Amino acid sequence: MKKKALSLLLASTMVVSLAACGGNNDASNDSASTSSGTTSSDNSGSSSSDSSSSGDSASGEYVLTDVKIMVNGTVNSVKQETEAQQTNRDAFIPQLEAAVGEAIGHEINIEFEVASHSDYAGYVGRMFVSEQYPDVMIMSADMLKQYESTGLLWDMADAYANAEFQSRLQLPGINENLKDSQGHLYGFAPTYGNGCVTYVKQAWLDNLGINGDDIKTYDDFYNMLVRFSTEDPDGNGIDGDTYGFISAGLIGSEAPWINYVAEFWQGAYPSILQGEDGVWYDGFQTDEAKEALLRLQKAYKEGVIDPDSFTAGTKDAREKWFGAEQSGSAGVFTYWAGTWYQNLANNLEKNGVDNEVYELAPIAEITNTFGGYLNREAPVWVILDDGDGDDSREQAIFTAILDTMLDGDKVQTLWTYGPEGIAWSTEAEEFSLYPDDPDKRKDYSYQDGEFHMRPGLEDPNILAVKNHLDPALTISPLTNGYVSSTDLQDISNKFFTDHCVDAPSSPSSDTYSERSAEIIDARDVVIAEVVVNGGDVDAAMQKYVSDVGSLVDQILEELNSAE
């Protein structure tokens, strides 16, 4: 097993947790693990998790009876912060165990650990330091590039090629593109990446007589923000008590970095990337990045950006945007396409706020630079390699967890929608949303055998939407006819598809894997100094070069000299 200065990598990932915008305040639960954890049997960096207390059967096949899965906040049905979430979890896990057990032919115990969403990179780093390894876990594409050369992750190329879902695969390129130059596959993406679009409150546009279709350039966009922050867009009779824009950080905590603030970064990509000529370079050390920092500085100084944007996590930003108290809120919020378009509208309605949301097409400067909004590299599932030289245990994990995730039927339905009888049902039933409000009341009636979503446990006036897999994004579709999407989801998915391009590929080199967090930390210092403190951009950038310039040069040399 390759170790490649693993201690440096783990130390650097811990730095990410301190530097990441948004802090540790998302909807996920840091302490959701239901066991005391598992411990490696040695210090080699390999996983020999006690949670997989399995062995060989009489036929010689490895029998996986226990598996530990670590996830971030993107698997809704295993959260347990509230009573409603716990009820959902208590139903989901036994149903998943039963469905997976049926698929693999024997009982299996599945344990979930839910890590912090906004600090996931740091959480993962601390997990590896403590050697409390799960068997399978979620990683971002950027994290995958950092860890795939460490020897910690299992090469699943053969398992993927022979997976049962291959017969139904519709987007093979997603995972083929994840393979390294030697054909190794260390992460599996069940969906394509998706991305963010810019949402604007239609009522605010209407109140100020602004036509969203007229917002075509950055000047148009910025003038709209100024009016939102100086006039009375929320109609409460007070000028200047609102903001134009709020975001979850002034830069993302993972690739594609600029997706929450695309209009401000527009012509810049503040990370190491590959040019059209094939040469890798540091996009943060460009004139375009300096111009982006000055745009953000101006907007921050003039009050068109909510100052909470510097430290806000995704949960904080979105709740402030759709909150019942619109004084202090903002008119513009850039967030995920598809399901979240429906979620944002639902939460505005829930809070008594006009829920019509306008999707803003990419401004000219974004289109001219990238071609549209950025479709991120897909998040992946990885399996920890136990380092014993025998693939049977890892293959059993792949078969039980990843192959069944796209079975087209029972297991995939659970990963997509959550527990049966709570999030969705096929039984005959009638119910109403907002039953006591004649203006909002919506009545539903279903026959026996008709698939439908049910009222959510957190808010019975909103239908449950999805658990983890977005049915519109999966690489292999459900085959049981259990397809549920709203008009808004369909509109937003099409809107994003019509206006997106693939984000730049993340770099992969030994030094980048081990020390990229130092660069991210230095970059965040520049953003804080220039944007928040109003400092000189050239002086701040010179400090960046002084602090990490030689490190960046070393990474670029590795990338550009690679075959």
C-alpha positions as CSV (number, residue, x, y, z in Angstrom):
1,M,0.0,0.0,0.0
2,K,1.3,3.4,-1.0
3,K,1.5,5.9,1.9
4,K,3.1,8.9,0.2
5,A,3.6,11.2,3.1
6,L,0.1,10.5,4.3
7,S,0.6,12.3,7.6
8,L,1.1,15.6,5.6
9,L,-2.1,15.0,3.7
10,L,-4.1,14.3,6.9
11,A,-2.7,17.4,8.6
12,S,-3.5,19.6,5.6
13,T,-7.1,18.4,5.4
14,M,-7.5,19.4,9.0
15,V,-6.4,22.9,8.0
16,V,-9.2,22.9,5.5
17,S,-11.7,22.5,8.3
18,L,-10.4,25.8,9.9
19,A,-10.3,27.7,6.6
20,A,-13.6,26.6,5.0
21,C,-16.2,29.3,4.6
22,G,-19.4,28.7,6.6
23,G,-18.1,27.0,9.7
24,N,-19.7,24.0,11.3
25,N,-23.4,24.9,11.2
26,D,-25.2,23.0,8.5
27,A,-28.1,20.7,9.0
28,S,-25.9,17.6,9.5
29,N,-25.0,16.1,12.8
30,D,-21.4,15.8,13.8
31,S,-22.1,13.2,16.5
32,A,-24.7,11.0,14.8
33,S,-22.7,7.8,14.9
34,T,-24.5,5.1,16.8
35,S,-21.5,3.1,17.8
36,S,-18.2,3.6,19.5
37,G,-16.4,3.5,16.2
38,T,-13.9,1.1,14.7
39,T,-10.2,0.9,15.0
40,S,-7.5,-0.1,12.5
41,S,-5.4,-3.1,13.5
42,D,-2.2,-1.3,12.5
43,N,-0.8,2.0,11.5
44,S,-0.4,1.4,7.8
45,G,-3.4,3.5,6.8
46,S,-5.4,0.5,5.8
47,S,-8.9,-0.1,7.0
48,S,-9.7,-3.3,8.9
49,S,-13.0,-2.1,10.4
50,D,-14.5,-4.1,13.2
51,S,-17.9,-3.1,11.8
52,S,-17.4,-5.6,9.0
53,S,-17.4,-8.7,11.2
54,S,-17.8,-11.0,8.3
55,G,-16.0,-14.0,6.8
56,D,-16.0,-16.7,4.3
57,S,-19.0,-18.9,3.8
58,A,-18.9,-22.6,3.2
59,S,-18.9,-21.9,-0.6
60,G,-15.8,-19.8,-0.2
61,E,-17.5,-16.5,-0.9
62,Y,-17.1,-13.6,1.5
63,V,-20.2,-12.9,3.5
64,L,-20.6,-9.3,4.5
65,T,-22.8,-9.1,7.6
66,D,-22.0,-5.6,8.9
67,V,-21.1,-2.4,7.1
68,K,-20.4,1.1,8.3
69,I,-21.2,4.0,6.0
70,M,-20.1,7.6,6.5
71,V,-22.1,10.4,4.8
72,N,-22.4,14.1,4.8
73,G,-25.7,16.0,4.9
74,T,-26.8,14.9,1.5
75,V,-28.5,11.7,2.7
76,N,-31.6,13.1,4.3
77,S,-33.1,9.9,5.7
78,V,-30.2,9.2,8.2
79,K,-30.1,12.6,9.9
80,Q,-31.2,12.6,13.5
81,E,-31.1,16.2,14.9
82,T,-34.9,16.4,15.3
83,E,-37.6,14.1,16.4
84,A,-38.9,14.0,12.8
85,Q,-35.5,13.1,11.4
86,Q,-35.1,10.4,14.0
87,T,-38.4,8.9,13.0
88,N,-37.4,9.0,9.4
89,R,-34.0,7.3,10.2
90,D,-35.7,4.6,12.4
91,A,-37.8,3.6,9.4
92,F,-35.2,4.0,6.6
93,I,-32.3,2.0,8.0
94,P,-34.3,-1.3,8.6
95,Q,-36.0,-1.0,5.2
96,L,-32.6,-0.5,3.6
97,E,-31.2,-3.5,5.5
98,A,-34.1,-5.6,4.4
99,A,-33.9,-4.6,0.7
100,V,-30.1,-5.0,0.5
101,G,-30.3,-8.3,2.4
102,E,-32.9,-9.6,-0.1
103,A,-30.6,-8.5,-3.0
104,I,-27.5,-10.2,-1.6
105,G,-29.2,-13.2,-0.2
106,H,-28.5,-12.8,3.5
107,E,-29.1,-10.4,6.4
108,I,-26.9,-7.4,6.8
109,N,-26.5,-4.7,9.5
110,I,-25.9,-1.2,8.1
111,E,-24.6,1.5,10.4
112,F,-24.6,5.2,9.4
113,E,-22.3,7.9,10.7
114,V,-23.5,11.4,9.6
115,A,-20.6,14.0,9.5
116,S,-20.8,17.7,9.3
117,H,-21.8,18.9,5.8
118,S,-20.1,22.3,5.7
119,D,-16.9,20.9,7.4
120,Y,-16.9,17.5,5.7
121,A,-13.3,17.8,4.4
122,G,-12.0,18.5,7.9
123,Y,-14.2,15.8,9.4
124,V,-12.8,13.3,6.9
125,G,-9.2,14.4,7.7
126,R,-9.8,14.0,11.4
127,M,-11.3,10.6,10.8
128,F,-8.3,9.3,9.0
129,V,-6.0,10.7,11.7
130,S,-8.0,8.9,14.4
131,E,-8.1,5.7,12.2
132,Q,-11.8,5.3,13.0
133,Y,-12.5,4.1,9.4
134,P,-15.9,3.5,7.9
135,D,-16.2,0.8,5.2
136,V,-17.7,3.1,2.5
137,M,-18.2,6.8,2.4
138,I,-19.0,9.9,0.3
139,M,-16.3,12.2,-1.1
140,S,-16.4,15.2,-3.3
141,A,-14.6,14.9,-6.7
142,D,-11.9,17.2,-5.3
143,M,-11.4,15.1,-2.2
144,L,-11.2,12.0,-4.4
145,K,-8.3,13.5,-6.4
146,Q,-6.5,14.2,-3.1
147,Y,-7.0,10.7,-1.6
148,E,-6.8,8.4,-4.6
149,S,-3.0,8.3,-4.6
150,T,-2.7,7.5,-0.9
151,G,-3.5,3.8,-1.0
152,L,-6.4,4.3,1.3
153,L,-9.1,3.7,-1.3
154,W,-10.0,0.5,-3.1
155,D,-9.7,0.3,-6.9
156,M,-13.2,-0.7,-7.9
157,A,-12.6,-0.7,-11.7
158,D,-13.3,-4.4,-12.1
159,A,-16.3,-4.3,-9.8
160,Y,-17.8,-1.4,-11.7
161,A,-17.2,-3.1,-15.0
162,N,-19.1,-6.2,-13.8
163,A,-21.8,-4.4,-11.9
164,E,-25.4,-5.6,-12.3
165,F,-26.5,-2.0,-13.1
166,Q,-24.3,-1.9,-16.2
167,S,-27.2,-3.4,-18.3
168,R,-29.2,-0.2,-17.5
169,L,-26.5,2.4,-17.5
170,Q,-27.3,5.5,-19.5
171,L,-24.4,7.8,-18.7
172,P,-21.3,5.6,-18.8
173,G,-19.0,8.6,-19.3
174,I,-19.5,9.9,-15.8
175,N,-17.5,7.1,-14.2
176,E,-15.2,6.5,-17.1
177,N,-14.0,10.0,-16.7
178,L,-13.2,9.3,-13.0
179,K,-10.6,6.7,-13.9
180,D,-6.9,7.7,-13.6
181,S,-4.4,7.4,-16.4
182,Q,-3.8,3.7,-15.5
183,G,-7.5,2.9,-15.6
184,H,-8.0,2.7,-11.8
185,L,-11.3,3.7,-10.4
186,Y,-11.3,4.8,-6.8
187,G,-14.7,6.5,-6.6
188,F,-18.2,5.7,-7.9
189,A,-20.6,8.4,-9.0
190,P,-24.3,7.2,-9.1
191,T,-25.4,10.6,-10.5
192,Y,-23.9,13.5,-12.5
193,G,-22.8,16.5,-10.6
194,N,-25.5,19.3,-11.0
195,G,-24.7,22.9,-10.3
196,C,-26.0,26.2,-9.1
197,V,-28.2,28.9,-10.7
198,T,-29.0,32.4,-9.6
199,Y,-32.4,32.8,-8.0
200,V,-34.2,36.2,-7.7
201,K,-37.3,36.9,-5.7
202,Q,-39.9,37.8,-8.4
203,A,-41.9,40.0,-5.9
204,W,-38.8,42.1,-5.4
205,L,-38.4,42.5,-9.1
206,D,-42.0,43.4,-9.5
207,N,-42.0,45.9,-6.6
208,L,-39.1,47.8,-8.2
209,G,-40.3,47.5,-11.8
210,I,-37.4,45.4,-12.9
211,N,-37.7,42.8,-15.7
212,G,-35.5,39.8,-15.0
213,D,-35.1,39.2,-18.7
214,D,-33.3,42.5,-18.9
215,I,-30.5,41.4,-16.6
216,K,-27.9,40.4,-19.2
217,T,-24.6,41.9,-18.1
218,Y,-22.7,42.4,-14.8
219,D,-23.6,46.1,-14.8
220,D,-27.3,45.1,-15.1
221,F,-26.8,42.6,-12.3
222,Y,-25.0,45.0,-10.0
223,N,-27.5,47.8,-10.6
224,M,-30.3,45.4,-9.6
225,L,-28.4,44.5,-6.4
226,V,-27.9,48.2,-5.6
227,R,-31.6,48.9,-5.9
228,F,-32.4,45.8,-3.8
229,S,-30.2,47.2,-1.0
230,T,-31.1,50.9,-1.2
231,E,-34.8,50.9,-2.0
232,D,-37.8,49.0,-0.6
233,P,-38.1,45.8,-2.6
234,D,-39.8,43.9,0.2
235,G,-42.6,46.5,0.4
236,N,-42.4,47.1,4.1
237,G,-42.2,50.9,3.7
238,I,-38.5,51.2,4.7
239,D,-35.7,51.9,2.2
240,G,-32.4,50.3,2.7
241,D,-33.2,47.6,5.2
242,T,-32.5,44.8,2.8
243,Y,-29.5,43.4,0.8
244,G,-29.0,42.6,-2.8
245,F,-27.2,39.3,-2.4
246,I,-26.4,36.6,0.1
247,S,-24.3,33.6,-0.4
248,A,-22.9,30.6,1.6
249,G,-19.3,32.0,1.6
250,L,-17.5,34.3,-0.8
251,I,-15.8,31.2,-2.3
252,G,-16.8,27.6,-2.1
253,S,-15.2,25.1,0.2
254,E,-14.7,22.6,-2.7
255,A,-14.7,22.6,-6.5
256,P,-16.1,24.3,-8.5
257,W,-15.3,27.0,-6.0
258,I,-17.2,29.9,-7.6
259,N,-20.7,28.3,-7.9
260,Y,-22.3,30.4,-5.1
261,V,-20.9,33.7,-6.3
262,A,-20.5,33.2,-10.1
263,E,-21.4,36.7,-11.2
264,F,-18.6,38.2,-9.1
265,W,-15.9,35.7,-10.0
266,Q,-17.3,35.6,-13.6
267,G,-14.0,35.6,-15.6
268,A,-11.8,33.9,-13.0
269,Y,-11.4,30.4,-11.6
270,P,-9.5,30.7,-8.4
271,S,-7.8,27.3,-8.3
272,I,-5.2,25.3,-10.1
273,L,-6.6,24.4,-13.6
274,Q,-5.6,23.4,-17.0
275,G,-5.7,25.8,-19.9
276,E,-6.9,25.1,-23.4
277,D,-3.2,24.6,-24.4
278,G,-3.0,21.7,-21.9
279,V,-0.7,23.7,-19.5
280,W,-1.7,23.8,-15.8
281,Y,-1.6,27.2,-14.1
282,D,-2.8,28.9,-10.9
283,G,-6.0,30.7,-11.7
284,F,-5.8,32.6,-8.4
285,Q,-2.6,34.4,-9.5
286,T,-4.3,36.0,-12.6
287,D,-5.5,39.5,-13.3
288,E,-9.0,38.1,-13.7
289,A,-8.9,36.9,-10.1
290,K,-7.7,40.3,-8.9
291,E,-10.6,41.9,-10.7
292,A,-13.0,39.5,-9.1
293,L,-11.7,40.3,-5.7
294,L,-12.1,44.0,-6.4
295,R,-15.7,43.4,-7.5
296,L,-16.4,41.6,-4.3
297,Q,-14.6,44.3,-2.3
298,K,-16.8,47.1,-3.9
299,A,-20.0,45.1,-3.3
300,Y,-19.1,44.3,0.3
301,K,-18.1,48.0,1.0
302,E,-21.3,49.3,-0.6
303,G,-23.5,46.9,1.3
304,V,-25.1,45.1,-1.6
305,I,-23.7,41.8,-0.2
306,D,-25.0,40.7,3.1
307,P,-21.9,40.7,5.4
308,D,-23.0,37.3,6.8
309,S,-22.0,35.9,3.4
310,F,-18.4,35.7,4.6
311,T,-19.1,33.2,7.3
312,A,-22.5,31.8,6.5
313,G,-23.0,28.1,5.9
314,T,-25.5,26.9,3.3
315,K,-28.2,26.4,5.9
316,D,-27.7,29.9,7.4
317,A,-27.8,31.6,4.0
318,R,-30.8,29.8,2.6
319,E,-32.8,30.2,5.8
320,K,-32.1,33.9,5.9
321,W,-33.1,34.2,2.3
322,F,-36.5,32.5,2.6
323,G,-37.2,33.5,6.2
324,A,-40.5,35.1,7.3
325,E,-38.7,38.3,8.3
326,Q,-37.7,39.7,4.9
327,S,-36.2,42.9,6.5
328,G,-32.5,42.0,6.5
329,S,-32.9,39.4,3.8
330,A,-31.6,39.6,0.2
331,G,-33.2,39.5,-3.2
332,V,-30.6,37.2,-4.9
333,F,-29.3,33.8,-3.8
334,T,-27.3,31.4,-6.0
335,Y,-28.0,27.8,-5.1
336,W,-28.5,24.3,-6.5
337,A,-30.7,23.6,-9.5
338,G,-33.6,21.2,-9.7
339,T,-34.9,19.9,-6.3
340,W,-33.7,23.1,-4.5
341,Y,-35.8,25.3,-6.8
342,Q,-38.8,23.5,-5.4
343,N,-37.5,23.6,-1.9
344,L,-36.8,27.3,-1.9
345,A,-40.3,28.0,-3.2
346,N,-41.8,25.7,-0.6
347,N,-40.0,27.4,2.2
348,L,-41.0,30.9,1.0
349,E,-44.6,29.8,1.0
350,K,-44.3,28.1,4.4
351,N,-43.0,31.4,5.8
352,G,-45.8,33.5,4.3
353,V,-43.5,35.1,1.7
354,D,-44.4,35.3,-2.0
355,N,-42.9,32.1,-3.4
356,E,-42.4,33.0,-7.1
357,V,-38.7,32.7,-7.9
358,Y,-37.1,33.8,-11.1
359,E,-34.1,31.9,-12.5
360,L,-31.6,34.3,-13.9
361,A,-29.8,33.2,-17.1
362,P,-26.0,33.5,-17.0
363,I,-24.8,37.0,-17.5
364,A,-22.7,37.7,-20.6
365,E,-19.5,37.8,-18.7
366,I,-20.1,34.2,-17.4
367,T,-21.1,33.0,-20.8
368,N,-18.1,34.6,-22.5
369,T,-15.7,33.0,-20.0
370,F,-17.0,29.6,-19.3
371,G,-20.0,29.2,-21.5
372,G,-22.6,29.0,-18.7
373,Y,-23.1,28.0,-15.1
374,L,-20.7,25.3,-14.0
375,N,-21.8,21.6,-13.7
376,R,-19.6,20.3,-10.9
377,E,-17.7,17.1,-11.1
378,A,-19.9,14.4,-9.6
379,P,-19.6,13.5,-5.9
380,V,-18.5,9.9,-5.4
381,W,-18.8,6.9,-3.1
382,V,-15.5,5.3,-2.1
383,I,-14.6,2.0,-0.4
384,L,-11.7,1.9,2.1
385,D,-9.0,-0.6,1.3
386,D,-8.2,-2.9,4.2
387,G,-4.7,-3.4,2.8
388,D,-4.7,-7.2,3.2
389,G,-4.1,-7.9,-0.5
390,D,-7.5,-9.7,-0.8
391,D,-10.3,-7.9,-2.6
392,S,-13.1,-10.2,-1.5
393,R,-14.3,-8.0,1.4
394,E,-14.2,-4.8,-0.7
395,Q,-16.0,-6.6,-3.5
396,A,-18.7,-7.7,-1.1
397,I,-19.1,-4.1,0.1
398,F,-19.4,-2.9,-3.5
399,T,-22.0,-5.5,-4.3
400,A,-24.1,-4.8,-1.2
401,I,-24.0,-1.0,-1.1
402,L,-23.0,0.5,-4.5
403,D,-24.3,-2.1,-7.0
404,T,-27.7,-2.3,-5.3
405,M,-27.9,1.5,-5.1
406,L,-28.8,1.5,-8.8
407,D,-30.8,-1.7,-8.8
408,G,-33.7,0.1,-10.5
409,D,-36.1,-1.1,-7.9
410,K,-36.4,-1.4,-4.1
411,V,-33.0,-0.3,-3.0
412,Q,-32.7,2.5,-5.5
413,T,-36.1,3.7,-4.5
414,L,-35.1,4.0,-0.8
415,W,-31.9,5.9,-1.7
416,T,-34.0,8.2,-4.0
417,Y,-37.1,8.9,-1.9
418,G,-36.5,7.6,1.6
419,P,-38.6,5.2,3.7
420,E,-41.8,3.7,2.4
421,G,-44.9,4.6,4.3
422,I,-43.3,7.8,5.5
423,A,-41.8,9.7,2.6
424,W,-43.7,7.8,-0.1
425,S,-46.3,5.1,-0.5
426,T,-48.3,3.0,-3.1
427,E,-51.3,2.5,-0.8
428,A,-54.6,4.2,-1.4
429,E,-54.9,7.4,0.7
430,E,-56.2,11.0,0.7
431,F,-54.6,14.0,2.4
432,S,-54.4,17.7,2.1
433,L,-51.6,20.3,2.4
434,Y,-52.6,23.5,4.3
435,P,-56.0,21.9,5.2
436,D,-57.0,25.0,7.3
437,D,-56.1,27.6,4.7
438,P,-58.6,27.9,1.9
439,D,-56.2,29.9,-0.3
440,K,-53.3,27.4,0.0
441,R,-55.2,24.1,0.4
442,K,-54.2,21.3,-1.9
443,D,-56.1,18.0,-1.9
444,Y,-54.5,14.7,-3.0
445,S,-56.2,11.3,-3.7
446,Y,-54.4,8.1,-4.7
447,Q,-55.6,4.7,-5.7
448,D,-54.0,1.5,-4.4
449,G,-50.8,0.8,-6.3
450,E,-50.3,4.4,-7.3
451,F,-46.9,5.7,-6.4
452,H,-46.9,9.1,-4.6
453,M,-45.0,11.3,-2.2
454,R,-46.4,11.9,1.2
455,P,-46.5,15.0,3.5
456,G,-43.1,15.6,5.1
457,L,-42.6,14.9,8.8
458,E,-40.8,18.2,9.4
459,D,-43.6,20.2,7.7
460,P,-46.8,18.3,6.9
461,N,-47.8,21.1,4.5
462,I,-44.9,20.3,2.1
463,L,-44.5,17.0,0.2
464,A,-41.4,15.0,0.8
465,V,-39.0,15.4,-2.1
466,K,-36.0,13.2,-2.1
467,N,-33.6,11.3,0.1
468,H,-30.1,11.2,-1.6
469,L,-30.3,10.4,-5.3
470,D,-32.0,12.9,-7.5
471,P,-34.0,10.9,-10.0
472,A,-33.3,13.5,-12.7
473,L,-29.5,13.1,-12.3
474,T,-29.0,9.3,-11.9
475,I,-26.8,7.5,-14.4
476,S,-29.1,4.5,-14.3
477,P,-32.9,5.2,-13.9
478,L,-35.5,3.6,-11.8
479,T,-37.3,0.8,-13.7
480,N,-40.3,0.4,-11.4
481,G,-42.2,3.5,-12.6
482,Y,-41.7,5.2,-9.2
483,V,-40.9,8.6,-10.7
484,S,-41.9,11.8,-8.9
485,S,-40.9,15.3,-9.8
486,T,-42.7,18.6,-9.6
487,D,-43.2,21.1,-12.4
488,L,-40.7,23.4,-10.7
489,Q,-38.1,20.6,-10.5
490,D,-38.5,19.8,-14.2
491,I,-38.3,23.5,-15.2
492,S,-35.2,24.0,-13.1
493,N,-33.4,20.9,-14.3
494,K,-34.1,21.9,-17.9
495,F,-33.0,25.4,-17.2
496,F,-29.7,24.3,-15.8
497,T,-29.1,21.8,-18.6
498,D,-29.7,24.5,-21.1
499,H,-27.3,26.9,-19.4
500,C,-24.5,24.8,-18.0
501,V,-21.0,23.6,-19.0
502,D,-18.7,21.1,-17.2
503,A,-16.5,22.7,-14.6
504,P,-12.7,22.4,-15.0
505,S,-11.2,19.1,-13.9
506,S,-9.6,19.0,-10.5
507,P,-5.8,18.6,-10.4
508,S,-4.1,15.4,-9.2
509,S,-0.5,15.2,-8.1
510,D,1.3,13.9,-5.1
511,T,2.1,17.3,-3.7
512,Y,-1.4,18.7,-4.4
513,S,-2.9,15.7,-2.6
514,E,-0.6,16.2,0.4
515,R,-0.6,20.0,0.7
516,S,-3.5,21.6,-1.2
517,A,-5.1,22.8,2.1
518,E,-2.1,25.2,2.6
519,I,-3.0,26.8,-0.7
520,I,-6.7,27.0,0.1
521,D,-5.9,28.5,3.5
522,A,-3.6,31.2,1.9
523,R,-6.3,31.9,-0.7
524,D,-8.9,32.5,2.0
525,V,-6.6,34.8,3.8
526,V,-6.4,37.0,0.7
527,I,-10.2,37.0,0.3
528,A,-10.7,38.1,3.9
529,E,-8.0,40.8,3.6
530,V,-9.2,42.3,0.3
531,V,-13.0,41.8,0.5
532,V,-13.8,42.0,4.2
533,N,-11.0,44.3,5.4
534,G,-10.8,46.4,2.2
535,G,-7.1,45.8,1.9
536,D,-4.9,46.3,-1.1
537,V,-5.3,43.5,-3.6
538,D,-1.7,43.6,-4.9
539,A,-0.2,43.5,-1.4
540,A,-2.5,40.6,-0.4
541,M,-1.7,38.7,-3.5
542,Q,2.0,39.2,-2.9
543,K,1.6,37.7,0.6
544,Y,-0.1,34.7,-1.1
545,V,2.9,34.3,-3.4
546,S,5.3,34.7,-0.5
547,D,3.5,32.1,1.6
548,V,2.6,29.4,-1.0
549,G,4.1,30.5,-4.3
550,S,6.9,27.9,-4.3
551,L,4.4,25.2,-3.3
552,V,2.2,26.1,-6.2
553,D,5.2,26.1,-8.5
554,Q,6.1,22.6,-7.3
555,I,2.5,21.3,-8.0
556,L,2.4,22.9,-11.4
557,E,5.8,21.3,-12.3
558,E,4.4,17.9,-11.3
559,L,1.2,18.4,-13.3
560,N,2.9,19.7,-16.4
561,S,5.6,17.1,-16.4
562,A,3.2,14.2,-16.0
563,E,2.7,11.9,-18.9
